[in-house]
Amino acid sequence: MTKHVIIGNGPAGVIAAETLRKADPKAEIALLGDEPEPPYSRMAIPYFLIGKVGEEGTHLRKGKGHFESLGIKLVRGRAAAVDAKGRSVKLQDGASLGFDRLLIATGSHPLKPPIAGMDAPNVHTCWTLEDARAIAKLAKSGTRVLQIGAGFIGCIIMEALASRGTQLTVVEMGDRMVPRMMTEKAGNMIRRWCESKGVGVHTGAKVESLRAGAKKGELVAKLSNGQEVAADLVICAAGVAPNIDFLKGSGIAAERGIRVDAAMQTSVAGIYAAGDVTEAADFFSGQPTLNAIQPNAADQARIAAINMAGGQATLPGSMAINVLDTLGLISASFGQWWGEPGGESVERVDDKHYRYLSLQFKDDMLIGATSIGLTDHVGVLRGLTLGRVRLGEWKARLLADPTRLMEAYLARAQGAETRYLGSRPI
């Protein structure tokens, strides 16, 4: 009987365990998690903070006894080391789990910049349910909140904080909001939108220090732009990094994340990785890249599990797919949204109505896109980029009028002939 061990019980771990059970009904499956919670989704935490769901609403599987019914053993513990030759995972409490096949799906951890005062009791990350419980107690209506970081995760948290009626100020060291997802014009459009909703935003600035203020529990942040911001609660959303420290000495190749091939196998046979912890080949360039987003994690988990069970499956590549709701403004970016050296691009901007569209091309393929306020284009952008669709004469038409995306998709991705009905105003 094959023994499968999965380290990490987030979305990637859970999907892998369920896929394994379908592919190998008799195997032993152990799912290891290091938090005192049932497997849950970090992406659901903002909904918990908003009050749309209770704690049970964050759980990945709602049915009582779900994992037991599938014969998936939930194990509480934290991996301390992997013995690749001895085929075992050593836990921090001294116990060990033997395996024939191993999946590492340990995800990421939040980064805390080296800022004086970051150890104050009212400074929190927003990464775990425990974090969320603490923030929910503090983030009341009128509470002054300073958030460090306005990336993808930061903007999701910001939505939840604003909904609680807090007085919110955001500090982002990049020259725009969501700098790893949005072009300069798009990121600054999101900043203007947030400011119009009453959020204070400082871009191109860092928090240099935190000190106690005059009021009890108050913190005062000194910014690199010379300004100071007083807050009752500080949220650190300054980025994440893969959980790979426990792999030192294991022989499993890792740079920024764990290197995997198209089958999601690491440099050690029989050991696989999936999710935020991996450096998988980029969909377009083929170069190892970190893409810490849930759709990639889910795809990688399925591929890894099929191969762990003796099947054959490969991933065509990892691609950035980001869709974000920032205080009601929907934005999205796909693939190489920043473009390709020597490639062509087109950009449309409507500042007044908060609409934006940028398309990036390589030869006659759409390789990246950014959009704001154009929700009906999201599925089309995803289909054209993931499908590696050859646009032919439609490339020139899109360069002239990028709002004709749907026509291009119907004509080239589905092979249908369409009649020009006039472009839509952006």
N, C-alpha and C positions, 0 to 999 in steps of 0.2 A: 504494500500500500504506500503510495507516494505521500510524502509529507511536504506540505506547502506552508511557508511562514510569510506573512505580510507585515512589514513594519510600517505602521501608520494607518489610522482608521478614519481618515478624512474621505472625501469623495473618491479619490483614486483608489485607496485601499478597499473601500466598500464595493465599488464597481468590479475591481479585480477579483475579490473574494466570491462575489455572486457569479461572475463569468466563469471562474474556475469550477464552481460547483456544478454548473450546467455542463461544462466540458468534461469533467472528471467526477462523476457521482460518488465514487468510493474513496476519494482522496481525503487525507486529513488536512484541514485548513485551520490555521491559527492566525487571528487578526489582532495585532498588538497596538495598543493605544496608551498614551502616557497621561491622559487627563481623566479625572473622576467623573466623566460624563459618558452617556451613550454616544456613539458616533454621530457627529453633527457637522453642519456646514458653516464655515466662518462667513460665507457670503450672506447668510441669513441673520447675522448679528445686528446689522443696521435695522432690519425689520423688527427685531426684538426691542431695540432701543426706541424705535418709533411707537411701538405698542401694537403693531399689526399682528404679531404672533407672540405667544408665550414661549417659554423655554422649550416646550415640546415641539413647537413649530420649527425650531432650528434643527431638530433631529433628522438625520438622513433617511431613516426608515421609521415610520410611525407605528407599525403593527407590533403588538406585544409578542415577544418571543420570536421575532423575525429571524434573527441569526441562529438561534437554537433550532428552529424548524428546518434550517438549511444545513445543519451540522457544521456551522462555522463557530469555532471556539473564540470567544472574546477574552483576550488576555490583557490585564492591567500591568503596565511596566514601561520602563524607558530603556531603549537599547543603549548599551555602553560600548560594545565592540562587536565586530563580525569576524568570525574565524572561518575564512573562505575554504581553507584546506580541510579543517575539521567539520565543516558544514554545521555550524552552530552560531546562534546569536546570544551573546552574553548580556544579561540585564544588569542595571545598576544595583539591584538588590542581591546580586550574586547568583541568581537563577540563570538557567540557559534554556534555549529552545533549539532542538535539532531540526534540520531541514534537508530535503532533497533539492527543492527549488525555493529560492528566496526572491521576494519582491521588496524593494526599498521604495516606500512612498511616504517619506517622512516630512515632505512639504518644506515650509520656510518658517523663519522666526523674525519678529520685528527688530529693526535696528534702532538703537538709541545713540544719537550723536554724543560725543564727549563734551557736554556742556555743563559747566558748574551749576549746581542746583537741581540737576535732573533726578536726584534721589529723594526729592521732597515727597511727602505722602500724597499730595494732590496732583502728582504727575503720573499719568497712566498711558500705556499703549491700549489699543483697542483690537485685540487679536483673538482672545479666548472668551468663553462664556463668563469666566471669572472676572476678566477685565470689564465685560459689559455690565455685570451686576454692580460693580463698583462705580462705573460711570453713571448708571441709571440712578443711583442714590444721590449723586452730586450734581448732575446736569438738570437742574430745575429751571423753570421759567425765570428769566432775569439773571441767571448765573452767567458771569463773564467767563467765556471759554477761549483759550488760545490754542489753536491747532498748529502743530509744526508739521508741515508737509501738505502739498496739494496735488499729489499724484492720484492714480486711479483709486487706490484704497482710501486715501485722504478725502477725496470728493464723495465717496460713498458714505463715509462716516459723517462728513459735513452735513449731508442731507438729513441724517438722523438727529444730529445735534440741533440743527435749525428748527426741525419739527417740534423739538421740546421747548422752544421759546427762549433759547439761550442767546446771549449777546456774543456773537462769534467773530473772532479775528483769526485769519489764516496767514501763516508766513511760509513762503515757498522760496527755496534758494535758486531755483531755475528762473529763467527770464519770462516765464509764463506759467499758467496753471496746466497741469497734466503734461509736463514737458516730454515724457517718454511715450506719449500717445497722440499728441496733437501738434500740428504745425504752429508756427509763431502766431499767425493771424487767428487761427482757431483757438489756441490757448488763451490769447488775450481777449477774444470774444467771450469766452466762458468767464474770465475774470470780471469783465464789465457786467455780465449778467448777474454774477454773485453780488457785486457791489450794488446793483439796482435792487437787490433783495435785502439789502441792509447788512451784508457781510463785509467786514473790513478785510481787505486783501493787500498783503505786501509781497510782491514778487521781486526776484533779484536780491533777496535779503536773507540773512541768517539770524537765528537766535544765538547771541554770543554768551549770555549768562542769564540765570534766574536767581533772584534774591527775594527774601521775605519783604513784604510790603508793610504799610502802617497798620492795616486791618488784620485781624486774626485769620490765618489761613490764606491770606493774599500773597500772590507771587507777582513780581515785576520782572518782565523780560526786557533785556537790553538788546536791541536789534543792530545789525551791522550798518543800517542806514541812519543811525543816530537816534531813532525814535525809541520810546519805551511803551510797553503795553502791560497794563495791570490785569490780572486774571485770578479767578477763584479756582479754576480747573485748567490744567494743561494736558492736552492730548498729543502724544507723539506718534505721528504717522509718516516717519521719515524714510520709509522703504523697508524691504525685507531681504533676507539672504537664505539660501538653501541650508537645511539641516544635514550637514555632512561631516561634522567634526568627529563623530564616533567611528568613522571609517578609516581613520589614520592607521596605517600599518596593515590594513586588510588586503592590500594589493588591488583594490578596486579603483580604477583610474578616475580621477576627478580633477577638474580645474575650478571654475566657479561653481559648477554643479557636477553631477555624475555623468560621465560620457556614456552614451548608449548608441547602439546601431539601429537600423530600421526595424529590427525585431524587438527593440527595447531591452536587449541584453547588454550587460555591462562588459568590461574587459575580462571578467571571470565567467566561465561557462556555467550556466544554471542559475546565475544571479542576475536579476532584472531590476529595472527602476522605472518609475512613472511619476508624472506630476511635476510640481514646482521644483523638485530636487534635481531634475535632469537637465543636461545639456544635449538636446537632440538636434539633428540636422535641420537647418532652416529650409522651409518649403521651396524658396527660390534659389538661394545661394548655395545651399548644401553645407554651410559652415555651422559648427556647433553653436547653439544659442540658447539662452534661458528665455522661456515664455511661460511665466507663472500665471496662467489663466485656466479657469476650470474646464472649458471645452477641450483644450489640449490634454489636460490631466485625464479626463474621461476617455478620450480616444487612446491615449497611451496605455491606460490601465487595461482596456479591453485587448489591445494588441499583445501586451505582456502576458496576460492571463491565458490567452489562446496558445501562445508559444510555450508557456510553462506546462500546459496540459498535453503537450506533444503535437499541437497543431502547427500550422504555418500561416503567419500573418505578418505584414509589414506596414509601416506607417510611411506615407509619401513625404512627410516632412512636417515640421512644426511651424505654425503660422500665427502671428499676432491677430487676435480677433477681440476687439474691445468695444463694448457698448455700455455707455454710462449715462445715468440720469443725475444731473446736477441741479437740484432745486427746481426740477421740472423741465430743464433744458436737456434734450436728448442729443448725445454726440456719439460718434462711432469712428473707429479706424481699423483698417485691415491691411495685412501684409506689410510691404515696404512702403508705408505711408510717407516716409521721408524721401522716397525716390531712388533713382539709380543714376550713377555718374554717366553722363551722356544721354540719359533717357529724356523723353519729352513729358511735359506736364501741362495741366490747365487748372485754373483756380477761379472760382466765382465767390464773391463776397457781397452780402447784403447786411450791413451793420445794423441798420434800422430795425429789421425784422429778425435779427439773430439767426441768419441762415448762411451756411458756408458749405462749399463743396470743392474738394481738391482731388484730382485724379493723376496717378503716376503710371507711366507706361515704359515697358521695355520691348523693343521691336513693336509688334502689334498686339501685345498682351497687356492687360491691366494688372499691374503687380502691387498696387497699393492705393488706398483711398482714405480720405478723411471727410466726415460730414457732420454738420450741426443743423438741427431743426428740420431734417429731411428724413423722417422715420420710414417713409414708404420706400426709400432707396436701400435700406440696410440689407435686406435679403438679396437684392440684385447685386450689390457690391460684393457680398460674400460669395455668391454663385460665380460671378465672373472671375474673381481672383482664385478661389479654390479650384475652379474648373479649368484653369489655364486656358481660357477661351481665346482662340485666335479671332481677333476682331476684323481683320481685313480692312475693307473700306470704311467700316464703322469707327476705326480709330480717328480718322480725319474728321468725321462727323462729330465725335465726342470732343475733340480738341476745339472745334468751332462752337459746340454747344453741349457742355457736359450734362445738362439736365435730360438729355435723350437716352439716359441709361437703360430705362425699361425697354425702349425700342431696340437698343443694341442687344440686350439680353435675349429678347424674343427672337430676334433675327439670327443671332450667332450661337447662343447657348442652346436654344431649343430648335433651331433650324426653321423657325416659322417666318413667313414673309409678313411684314407689317406695313401698314399704310401710315405715312407721316400725318399726324394729327395736330402738329404744332407743339413747340416746346413749352414747358411749364415755367412760369416765372420763378426765379429762385428767391 
